[in-house]
Amino acid sequence: MCHGGSMSTTSGHILFSQLRVSLISATF
C-alpha cells in the first residue's frame, strides 16, 4: 500500500511538471 501511494505521488509530480513545461512552451 505504501509503495502504491509513493508511485501515485510520483505520477502526479510528473504530470504537474509536464503541464508546467507545456505552459512555458506556449508562453514562448
PQR file with spaces between the fields and no chain letter, atoms N, CA, C, O and H, PARSE charges and radii, in Angstrom:
ATOM       1  N    MET     1       0.851   -1.206    0.000 -0.4000 1.5000
ATOM       2  CA   MET     1       0.000    0.000    0.000 -0.0000 2.0000
ATOM       3  C    MET     1       0.883    1.252    0.000  0.5500 1.7000
ATOM       4  O    MET     1       0.640    2.198   -0.748 -0.5500 1.4000
ATOM       5  N    CYS     2       1.898    1.237    0.842 -0.4000 1.5000
ATOM       6  CA   CYS     2       2.790    2.405    0.947 -0.0000 2.0000
ATOM       7  C    CYS     2       3.483    2.656   -0.400  0.5500 1.7000
ATOM       8  O    CYS     2       3.595    3.792   -0.861 -0.5500 1.4000
ATOM       9  H    CYS     2       2.095    0.468    1.450  0.4000 1.0000
ATOM      10  N    HIS     3       3.944    1.556   -1.014 -0.4000 1.5000
ATOM      11  CA   HIS     3       4.653    1.681   -2.292 -0.0000 2.0000
ATOM      12  C    HIS     3       3.715    2.275   -3.351  0.5500 1.7000
ATOM      13  O    HIS     3       4.114    3.139   -4.131 -0.5500 1.4000
ATOM      14  H    HIS     3       3.854    0.633   -0.639  0.4000 1.0000
ATOM      15  N    GLY     4       2.456    1.797   -3.366 -0.4000 1.5000
ATOM      16  CA   GLY     4       1.488    2.291   -4.341 -0.0000 2.0000
ATOM      17  C    GLY     4       1.261    3.791   -4.166  0.5500 1.7000
ATOM      18  O    GLY     4       1.152    4.528   -5.146 -0.5500 1.4000
ATOM      19  H    GLY     4       2.131    1.095   -2.733  0.4000 1.0000
ATOM      20  N    GLY     5       1.190    4.237   -2.912 -0.4000 1.5000
ATOM      21  CA   GLY     5       0.970    5.658   -2.656 -0.0000 2.0000
ATOM      22  C    GLY     5       2.123    6.485   -3.200  0.5500 1.7000
ATOM      23  O    GLY     5       1.920    7.554   -3.775 -0.5500 1.4000
ATOM      24  H    GLY     5       1.278    3.638   -2.116  0.4000 1.0000
ATOM      25  N    SER     6       3.342    5.971   -3.011 -0.4000 1.5000
ATOM      26  CA   SER     6       4.524    6.694   -3.481 -0.0000 2.0000
ATOM      27  C    SER     6       4.487    6.802   -5.001  0.5500 1.7000
ATOM      28  O    SER     6       4.814    7.842   -5.571 -0.5500 1.4000
ATOM      29  H    SER     6       3.506    5.102   -2.545  0.4000 1.0000
ATOM      30  N    MET     7       4.081    5.706   -5.649 -0.4000 1.5000
ATOM      31  CA   MET     7       4.011    5.684   -7.110 -0.0000 2.0000
ATOM      32  C    MET     7       2.997    6.721   -7.588  0.5500 1.7000
ATOM      33  O    MET     7       3.223    7.411   -8.582 -0.5500 1.4000
ATOM      34  H    MET     7       3.815    4.861   -5.185  0.4000 1.0000
ATOM      35  N    SER     8       1.888    6.822   -6.877 -0.4000 1.5000
ATOM      36  CA   SER     8       0.830    7.758   -7.259 -0.0000 2.0000
ATOM      37  C    SER     8       1.351    9.193   -7.149  0.5500 1.7000
ATOM      38  O    SER     8       1.089   10.029   -8.014 -0.5500 1.4000
ATOM      39  H    SER     8       1.705    6.262   -6.070  0.4000 1.0000
ATOM      40  N    THR     9       2.095    9.463   -6.065 -0.4000 1.5000
ATOM      41  CA   THR     9       2.633   10.802   -5.856 -0.0000 2.0000
ATOM      42  C    THR     9       3.609   11.158   -6.978  0.5500 1.7000
ATOM      43  O    THR     9       3.614   12.282   -7.479 -0.5500 1.4000
ATOM      44  H    THR     9       2.308    8.784   -5.363  0.4000 1.0000
ATOM      45  N    THR    10       4.428   10.187   -7.359 -0.4000 1.5000
ATOM      46  CA   THR    10       5.409   10.434   -8.427 -0.0000 2.0000
ATOM      47  C    THR    10       4.695   10.781   -9.725  0.5500 1.7000
ATOM      48  O    THR    10       5.095   11.708  -10.430 -0.5500 1.4000
ATOM      49  H    THR    10       4.424    9.274   -6.952  0.4000 1.0000
ATOM      50  N    SER    11       3.641   10.041  -10.040 -0.4000 1.5000
ATOM      51  CA   SER    11       2.891   10.280  -11.282 -0.0000 2.0000
ATOM      52  C    SER    11       2.317   11.695  -11.268  0.5500 1.7000
ATOM      53  O    SER    11       2.362   12.399  -12.277 -0.5500 1.4000
ATOM      54  H    SER    11       3.316    9.288   -9.468  0.4000 1.0000
ATOM      55  N    GLY    12       1.782   12.102  -10.130 -0.4000 1.5000
ATOM      56  CA   GLY    12       1.211   13.442  -10.018 -0.0000 2.0000
ATOM      57  C    GLY    12       2.280   14.504  -10.220  0.5500 1.7000
ATOM      58  O    GLY    12       2.040   15.523  -10.868 -0.5500 1.4000
ATOM      59  H    GLY    12       1.746   11.530   -9.311  0.4000 1.0000
ATOM      60  N    HIS    13       3.460   14.260   -9.662 -0.4000 1.5000
ATOM      61  CA   HIS    13       4.552   15.232   -9.786 -0.0000 2.0000
ATOM      62  C    HIS    13       4.983   15.358  -11.249  0.5500 1.7000
ATOM      63  O    HIS    13       5.219   16.459  -11.748 -0.5500 1.4000
ATOM      64  H    HIS    13       3.654   13.432   -9.136  0.4000 1.0000
ATOM      65  N    ILE    14       5.081   14.206  -11.928 -0.4000 1.5000
ATOM      66  CA   ILE    14       5.483   14.213  -13.340 -0.0000 2.0000
ATOM      67  C    ILE    14       4.435   14.948  -14.174  0.5500 1.7000
ATOM      68  O    ILE    14       4.769   15.748  -15.048 -0.5500 1.4000
ATOM      69  H    ILE    14       4.889   13.313  -11.522  0.4000 1.0000
ATOM      70  N    LEU    15       3.161   14.664  -13.892 -0.4000 1.5000
ATOM      71  CA   LEU    15       2.077   15.291  -14.645 -0.0000 2.0000
ATOM      72  C    LEU    15       2.137   16.806  -14.461  0.5500 1.7000
ATOM      73  O    LEU    15       1.972   17.560  -15.420 -0.5500 1.4000
ATOM      74  H    LEU    15       2.889   14.014  -13.182  0.4000 1.0000
ATOM      75  N    PHE    16       2.374   17.248  -13.224 -0.4000 1.5000
ATOM      76  CA   PHE    16       2.449   18.682  -12.941 -0.0000 2.0000
ATOM      77  C    PHE    16       3.625   19.308  -13.682  0.5500 1.7000
ATOM      78  O    PHE    16       3.519   20.416  -14.207 -0.5500 1.4000
ATOM      79  H    PHE    16       2.508   16.636  -12.445  0.4000 1.0000
ATOM      80  N    SER    17       4.764   18.580  -13.722 -0.4000 1.5000
ATOM      81  CA   SER    17       5.961   19.094  -14.399 -0.0000 2.0000
ATOM      82  C    SER    17       5.689   19.253  -15.889  0.5500 1.7000
ATOM      83  O    SER    17       6.043   20.268  -16.488 -0.5500 1.4000
ATOM      84  H    SER    17       4.851   17.679  -13.296  0.4000 1.0000
ATOM      85  N    GLN    18       5.052   18.234  -16.488 -0.4000 1.5000
ATOM      86  CA   GLN    18       4.743   18.301  -17.915 -0.0000 2.0000
ATOM      87  C    GLN    18       3.814   19.475  -18.210  0.5500 1.7000
ATOM      88  O    GLN    18       3.984   20.178  -19.207 -0.5500 1.4000
ATOM      89  H    GLN    18       4.765   17.409  -16.001  0.4000 1.0000
ATOM      90  N    LEU    19       2.837   19.679  -17.339 -0.4000 1.5000
ATOM      91  CA   LEU    19       1.888   20.767  -17.547 -0.0000 2.0000
ATOM      92  C    LEU    19       2.622   22.101  -17.485  0.5500 1.7000
ATOM      93  O    LEU    19       2.351   23.005  -18.274 -0.5500 1.4000
ATOM      94  H    LEU    19       2.699   19.108  -16.529  0.4000 1.0000
ATOM      95  N    ARG    20       3.552   22.216  -16.543 -0.4000 1.5000
ATOM      96  CA   ARG    20       4.320   23.449  -16.389 -0.0000 2.0000
ATOM      97  C    ARG    20       5.185   23.690  -17.633  0.5500 1.7000
ATOM      98  O    ARG    20       5.267   24.812  -18.132 -0.5500 1.4000
ATOM      99  H    ARG    20       3.772   21.481  -15.902  0.4000 1.0000
ATOM     100  N    VAL    21       5.822   22.638  -18.120 -0.4000 1.5000
ATOM     101  CA   VAL    21       6.667   22.770  -19.315 -0.0000 2.0000
ATOM     102  C    VAL    21       5.823   23.197  -20.511  0.5500 1.7000
ATOM     103  O    VAL    21       6.234   24.048  -21.300 -0.5500 1.4000
ATOM     104  H    VAL    21       5.756   21.726  -17.714  0.4000 1.0000
ATOM     105  N    SER    22       4.646   22.602  -20.637 -0.4000 1.5000
ATOM     106  CA   SER    22       3.758   22.929  -21.757 -0.0000 2.0000
ATOM     107  C    SER    22       3.346   24.398  -21.677  0.5500 1.7000
ATOM     108  O    SER    22       3.294   25.096  -22.689 -0.5500 1.4000
ATOM     109  H    SER    22       4.312   21.911  -19.996  0.4000 1.0000
ATOM     110  N    LEU    23       3.057   24.851  -20.472 -0.4000 1.5000
ATOM     111  CA   LEU    23       2.639   26.233  -20.288 -0.0000 2.0000
ATOM     112  C    LEU    23       3.772   27.181  -20.666  0.5500 1.7000
ATOM     113  O    LEU    23       3.538   28.201  -21.315 -0.5500 1.4000
ATOM     114  H    LEU    23       3.099   24.284  -19.649  0.4000 1.0000
ATOM     115  N    ILE    24       4.991   26.853  -20.265 -0.4000 1.5000
ATOM     116  CA   ILE    24       6.149   27.689  -20.589 -0.0000 2.0000
ATOM     117  C    ILE    24       6.361   27.713  -22.102  0.5500 1.7000
ATOM     118  O    ILE    24       6.612   28.768  -22.684 -0.5500 1.4000
ATOM     119  H    ILE    24       5.181   26.024  -19.738  0.4000 1.0000
ATOM     120  N    SER    25       6.256   26.531  -22.739 -0.4000 1.5000
ATOM     121  CA   SER    25       6.449   26.441  -24.189 -0.0000 2.0000
ATOM     122  C    SER    25       5.399   27.293  -24.905  0.5500 1.7000
ATOM     123  O    SER    25       5.707   27.982  -25.878 -0.5500 1.4000
ATOM     124  H    SER    25       6.052   25.674  -22.266  0.4000 1.0000
ATOM     125  N    ALA    26       4.170   27.240  -24.421 -0.4000 1.5000
ATOM     126  CA   ALA    26       3.087   28.012  -25.038 -0.0000 2.0000
ATOM     127  C    ALA    26       3.355   29.507  -24.879  0.5500 1.7000
ATOM     128  O    ALA    26       3.071   30.298  -25.778 -0.5500 1.4000
ATOM     129  H    ALA    26       3.920   26.681  -23.630  0.4000 1.0000
ATOM     130  N    THR    27       3.908   29.885  -23.721 -0.4000 1.5000
ATOM     131  CA   THR    27       4.187   31.298  -23.472 -0.0000 2.0000
ATOM     132  C    THR    27       5.232   31.824  -24.449  0.5500 1.7000
ATOM     133  O    THR    27       5.104   32.925  -24.985 -0.5500 1.4000
ATOM     134  H    THR    27       4.139   29.242  -22.991  0.4000 1.0000
ATOM     135  N    PHE    28       6.266   31.018  -24.670 -0.4000 1.5000
ATOM     136  CA   PHE    28       7.334   31.443  -25.572 -0.0000 2.0000
ATOM     137  C    PHE    28       6.908   31.182  -27.016  0.5500 1.7000
ATOM     138  O    PHE    28       7.665   31.468  -27.943 -0.5500 1.4000
ATOM     139  H    PHE    28       6.370   30.124  -24.235  0.4000 1.0000
